[in-house]
Amino acid sequence: MRLQIVLAASFLALGLSSCLFSSNRKVDTSGQYISPTTMEQVKPGETQEFVQALFGEPTTKVSTESDEGDSEIWKWSYSTDTRDTGSVFLIASSSTRSHAGGAVYVEFQEGEVVKVWRD
């Protein structure tokens, strides 16, 4: 009889433990991440069509004027926001947030790549 009580108490404790502890992760991403490997494929002299086919539609396009000639800078930006929460029923809870992001830029002159960089 004592063994049955101990086993019942153990199963009850195991069953309740999943109700007492909880955790959750929420990840929100936006934009387009360009990997270093993909970025390395773009070399000076490549066309705008090639870059757009490889990277997809840029987030923004900006035209600039300088003594060296007119140029256009395309930007692909991305961000990831992560929120982790955890709690122990009626005792404690915690929450952490993190943010990561960046962008890849390609500068064109006369429709050809002159520079590629990441911030």
VOVEXKE-272394 format. One line per field, with one value per residue (C-alpha): residue number from 0; residue in three letters; y, z, x. Coordinates in steps of 0.001 Angstrom, whole numbers. Example, Ala and Ser with C-alpha at 12.3 -4.5 7.8 and 13.67 -1.06 7.14 Angstrom:
# VOVEXKE-272394
lodo: [0, 1] $
drenkol: [ala, ser] $
v: [-4500, -1060] $
w: [7800, 7140] $
u: [12300, 13670] $
***
This chain:
# VOVEXKE-272394
lodo: [0, 1, 2, 3, 4, 5, 6, 7, 8, 9, 10, 11, 12, 13, 14, 15, 16, 17, 18, 19, 20, 21, 22, 23, 24, 25, 26, 27, 28, 29, 30, 31, 32, 33, 34, 35, 36, 37, 38, 39, 40, 41, 42, 43, 44, 45, 46, 47, 48, 49, 50, 51, 52, 53, 54, 55, 56, 57, 58, 59, 60, 61, 62, 63, 64, 65, 66, 67, 68, 69, 70, 71, 72, 73, 74, 75, 76, 77, 78, 79, 80, 81, 82, 83, 84, 85, 86, 87, 88, 89, 90, 91, 92, 93, 94, 95, 96, 97, 98, 99, 100, 101, 102, 103, 104, 105, 106, 107, 108, 109, 110, 111, 112, 113, 114, 115, 116, 117, 118] $
drenkol: [met, arg, leu, gln, ile, val, leu, ala, ala, ser, phe, leu, ala, leu, gly, leu, ser, ser, cys, leu, phe, ser, ser, asn, arg, lys, val, asp, thr, ser, gly, gln, tyr, ile, ser, pro, thr, thr, met, glu, gln, val, lys, pro, gly, glu, thr, gln, glu, phe, val, gln, ala, leu, phe, gly, glu, pro, thr, thr, lys, val, ser, thr, glu, ser, asp, glu, gly, asp, ser, glu, ile, trp, lys, trp, ser, tyr, ser, thr, asp, thr, arg, asp, thr, gly, ser, val, phe, leu, ile, ala, ser, ser, ser, thr, arg, ser, his, ala, gly, gly, ala, val, tyr, val, glu, phe, gln, glu, gly, glu, val, val, lys, val, trp, arg, asp] $
v: [0, 2385, 1739, 2627, 5936, 6788, 5923, 7915, 10912, 10668, 10571, 13457, 15515, 14771, 15689, 18935, 19947, 20641, 22980, 24754, 25742, 27496, 29113, 30829, 32301, 34741, 35755, 38533, 39065, 41692, 42570, 40410, 39013, 38687, 36060, 36738, 33907, 35498, 38929, 37625, 36727, 40420, 41873, 45277, 45426, 43262, 44738, 45967, 43136, 40532, 42011, 42224, 38632, 37486, 39650, 40378, 43761, 46286, 47974, 51417, 53023, 56406, 58435, 60568, 63068, 63647, 64856, 61226, 60989, 60038, 56871, 54906, 53085, 50143, 48946, 45618, 45909, 43266, 42954, 40189, 40802, 37928, 37757, 34899, 34491, 31944, 31459, 29244, 29173, 31885, 32187, 33978, 35078, 36574, 38100, 38986, 40801, 41039, 42869, 42190, 43848, 45373, 46114, 45380, 48201, 48139, 51245, 51461, 53874, 53748, 50611, 48624, 47678, 49770, 48879, 46364, 46589, 45638, 47735] $
w: [0, 878, -2516, -4287, -2411, -3278, -6965, -7080, -5485, -7971, -10996, -9580, -9072, -12615, -14058, -12126, -12959, -16542, -15250, -12821, -15311, -18600, -21247, -24542, -27385, -29954, -32939, -35329, -38470, -41151, -44307, -46224, -44752, -47351, -46313, -46678, -49242, -51383, -50960, -52215, -55561, -56423, -57967, -59521, -63041, -62355, -63593, -61611, -63121, -61846, -58335, -58153, -59385, -56683, -53718, -54568, -54491, -52375, -49351, -50661, -53663, -53400, -56241, -55486, -57421, -56994, -58905, -59874, -61565, -60698, -58720, -57157, -53821, -53149, -49593, -48254, -44542, -42048, -38354, -35879, -32531, -30030, -26755, -24301, -21275, -18507, -15251, -12246, -11209, -8609, -7688, -10332, -13925, -16295, -19727, -22049, -25359, -28031, -31322, -34249, -37603, -40334, -44005, -47234, -49670, -53346, -55184, -58936, -61492, -65009, -64055, -62888, -59405, -58053, -54348, -52013, -48199, -45010, -41901] $
u: [0, 2827, 4468, 1211, 1008, 4610, 4035, 797, 2510, 5411, 3094, 1078, 4249, 5437, 2060, 1858, 5415, 4431, 1720, 4043, 6758, 6208, 8348, 7688, 9743, 8393, 10524, 9483, 11513, 11172, 13044, 15470, 18686, 21476, 24034, 27774, 27989, 25274, 26841, 30225, 28639, 28207, 31355, 32094, 30722, 27634, 24350, 21360, 19299, 21781, 21789, 17992, 17640, 20090, 18990, 15364, 13658, 15634, 14092, 15084, 16776, 18511, 20032, 23111, 25188, 28913, 31976, 32598, 29180, 25645, 25122, 22322, 22512, 20220, 19613, 18296, 17541, 16429, 15661, 14883, 13191, 13154, 11228, 11742, 9485, 9494, 7659, 7257, 3585, 2886, 6582, 8654, 8704, 11234, 11335, 14203, 14205, 16852, 17107, 19403, 19444, 21466, 21591, 23438, 24169, 25087, 26244, 25735, 27155, 25749, 23803, 26855, 28062, 30947, 30742, 29045, 29072, 27243, 26616] $
***
